[in-house]
Amino acid sequence: MELPTRLAASAAPRPGRAADPPCAGLSDAEAVRRRARYGPNEFHRTGSGLLATVAGAFANPLVAILIAAAVTSGVLGDVLGALIIAVIVLLSLVLNATLGFRSQRAAERLRAEITPMATVHRDGRWQERPRRELVPGDLIRLSAGDRIPADARLLEARDFHVQQAALTGESIPVEKEPAPADADAGPAAKGRVFLGSSVVAGTAVAEVVATGAATAFGEVAARLGERPPSTEFERGLKDFAGLIMRTVVMLVLLVLLVGVVLHRPPLQTLLFALALAVGLTPEFMPMITTVTLARGAVRMARRRVIVRHLAAIEDFGSMTVLLSDKTGTLTRGDTAVDGSWDASGEPSSRVAQLAVLNAMFETGTRSPLDAAILRDCPPAPPGWSKLDEIPLDFERRRMSIVVERDGERWIVTKGAPESVLPACVQCELGEGTFLLDASRRNESERAYQAMGERGLRVLAIAWRPVDARTRYAATAETGLVLAGFVSFADPLMPGVAPALQALAADGIPLKILTGDNPRVARHVCAQAGLDPGEVVTGDALRGMSETALGLLAARTRVFALVTPEQKRRIVMALKARSEVVGFLGDGVNDAPSLHAADVGISVADAVDIARDSADILLRERNLEVLHAGVIEGRRAFANVMKYLFMGTSSNFGNMFSMVVGALVLPFLPMLPSQILLNNFLYDLAQTTIPSDNVDQAQLRGPQRWSVPLIRRFMYGIGPVSSLYDLLTFYVLIRWLHATAETFHTGWFIESLATQTLVVFVIRTRGNPLRSRPAALLVASVSLVVAAGLVLPWTPLAAMFGFVPLPPAFFAFLAVATGSYLLLVQALKKRFMRAVAAPRTPPRA
C-alpha cells in the first residue's frame, strides 16, 4: 500500500510554492528589532527565583507570628528562647523554599524538553526557529502535524484543515483558506489561524499578525497575570492563624493583668507572658506541613507527576468537586472509527472495505477521518488499482475514487450523508440490494441522525459500476448504491472511566465543561459511565447572576458550548459556595479556569499557557495518578490535622494551667526558658508525624479545614489537660511539699509526658490499640519522654533550673498519665465524628 509515501509527500514543501513565498519575509536584523518592540512570542509567566520563593514563604501568617515572638524575646533578653524560635523558623523556611524551588525548576525543565519550533522564512530561506522568536510580519510554513505558532493570516493554502479543539473545544477539524486582509479575524474566520491550534491536513503559508499576549487569547494571558483567588489551604491557614493570634493576645493580656494586680516583677511577668504566647503557637507547623507535603510530592514524582506548588497536594485532599474539559483530557482529542453500518444502521463489514478502498487511493485532502479508516478498518481485498479521482469539493461535500480489478470498474464515493444520499437510487441491506424508495430513504436518514445524536461524526459510503473512460468528473456521482455509513468518535483516554468511578466513590463528583455541542457531551458521559442529566449550554448562562449560577452549577453535571470566561465563572461560582474546586484541562481555553481553581491540573503535552497555569502536571495522560494525588492529599491533610489537634489542645491546656498557677502560687509555675524547652521537645517529638500511617477511614472522603472544629477541640480537650495539671500542682505542693525548683521540675516532666504521649490517642479516630503508628513516630515520642525523665540528672539541669525528684512522684506520674490517656480517648469520639463527616455545603 502506497499510503505512507503519499502522506509524506503531502507534508513536504511543494517546489515553487514553499520555497518561493508570496513576499520576501523578514531579515534576522528586522526580526530582532520587532522582537524588542513586541516582546517574545510566549505568554507563560516568568518563574520566580529562589529569593522570590523565600520571600513567599515569609508571607505565611504563622511564620510572621513566630518571627515577632523571636524578635521580642531577643529584645527582652531571652536569648535562648529567641534562638530556639529562630532555628525552627529558619529550618522551616529553608525546607519550604528549597522544595518549592526544586518543583519550579522541574516544571521549567519539562517546558525545555518540549520547546516548540516553527518553520519561518528569514534572510531569504526557510529555517527552523524556536517559536518564541517569531514576530509580527514573519512568514511561516505550516503542514500536517504542525502546531500553529502564532496568530496568522493565510496567504496560500492547499487542502488545509485545522484542529481548533484547544481554542474552542470543538473536536472536528475545520477547513481554512486564504481570505482578504480585511476579512473577519475571529476564531471562526476562514482566513485566520491561531496559536493553540494544530494542522491536521494540507499545507499553507501564512503571515504572522500577532504574537504572545497580543494573540486572540491575550486576554487569557492578562488574566493569568492577576493574583489567583485564595485556595482552600490558604484560607484555612489564614483562619487558623487568626484563631492563634486571638488566643495568644487574650492569654498575654490576662497574664499581664494578673502580674500588675499581684505586684509581680514587670520584666519577669512580661517574659512569662511572652513564653506563654510562644508556647501556644504551633511553631513546628510550617515545617511539619512542608515535610508532609514534600513526602507526598516525592511519592507522586515516582508516578511521573510534577507538583508545582506543594500546597496543592493538601488542596487535593480537600477537593469536593472536579471540573474537566472534555477534549484531550477525558478524550484523546483524535478520531477513531466507531463502527461501519449498512443503510438501515445494522453492522456491515462490506461498508468498511469500501471505505478503505476509497481512502487508500485518495491523494487530495489528508483527512483525519481517512487516517482513522486506514488505521482501524481491515484492509481492502488485494488486486485493485486506481483509475481516477474526483477530489473533495466543500460545496459538493463528497469525493470519489474510480478503481479497477479484473476488468471490473467501480466508483466509490464518500462524504457527508446529506450530500451522498441525494445521489443514490439504491441501497444495500444485509446481503441484498434494494430500491431506495421514500421509506428506505427515511430509514437511512434516521440511522445516521441517531449516530449524530450519540455525538458521532458520520460518513456515507456509496458505489456503482462505471464504464471505461479516460477521465471521470463529478457528473459520474449519480445513480449510486448506498452501501451504508462509517461512524467516528473521539475515544476516551485509557483508564478514564475507572478513574472517574474511583473519584466518585471517594466523594469527588465530576462536572464536564466543554465547548463542544450537547450531543457530543452526552455521548462522552455515556462512554465514561456518567449520567449527564440535563445538559446546560453557554447561552443559558448569559446574564445570569453569580448566585443563580452557583445554584445551577451545584446541580448540573454537564455544561456544553461554554466559553473560556463562562468556565471561569462556573469555577468561581462553585468556590463561592465553599466548594473546593479542582479543574482538569490542557487547552488555551482552559487556562483561566486552571488559574482560578483551588487545584489546577494539566498534562505535560498541554499548550504552554495551560501548563503554566496548573498546580499539578501529569507527565503521562493517566488519570489514575490524579486519584492517587487525591489520596496523597488526604493523607497529608490527616497528618497535619493530627499535629494541630494535639498542639492546640495540649498547648492551650498547659497555657491555661500556667495562668491559673500564676494566680495561686507564690512563684511562677514554670520559668520562661523551661516553657520554651518544654514546647521545643514536644514539637521535636511530633516532627515524625509526616511519616505516620493514616487510617483508611480518613481517606474515603474530602477533608476540609474547619477552624471552628479546631477551636472546639482545643476548648474541649484542653481543659482535660489543665485538670491533670492542677492535680499535679496539688500533689507537688500538698503531698510532696515541693520547693519552687522541685515544682518546676515535676510539672515540666508531667506536662511533657502527657501532652507528648497523647499523640497515640489523637492520631486515630478509632481504638489506638487497633491502629498501628509508624515506627519513627514511636521512636521520636519515646526518646523525647525519656529525655524529659532523665534531664534533672544531667549537667543541663542547672542551666534550666531542674532538680532530681523523689520516687513517689514517678508513681503518681504513671497513674496520672495512664488515666489521662483513657479520658482523652473517651472524649475524643464525639469530636472525631465531626472530622469523619466530609464538611461540604448543602447541594441544591
PyMOL commands that set and color helices and strands:
alter all, ss='L'
color gray80, all
select helices_A, chain A and resi 3-11+28-38+50-58+61-75+79-113+131-133+165-168+212-214+218-224+232-261+266-280+285-302+311-318+349-361+368-376+417-423+438-453+474-476+496-505+518-527+538-541+546-555+564-576+588-596+608-613+624-664+672-686+689-691+696-699+707-735+740-757+759-762+768-770+775-793+797-800+807-836
alter helices_A, ss='H'
color red, helices_A
select strands_A, chain A and resi 117-122+125-130+139-143+151-163+174-175+192-193+198-210+305-307+321-324+336-341+385-393+398-405+408-415+424-429+432-435+457-465+480-489+510-513+535-537+558-560+581-584+599-603+616-618
alter strands_A, ss='S'
color yellow, strands_A
deselect
rebuild
show_as cartoon
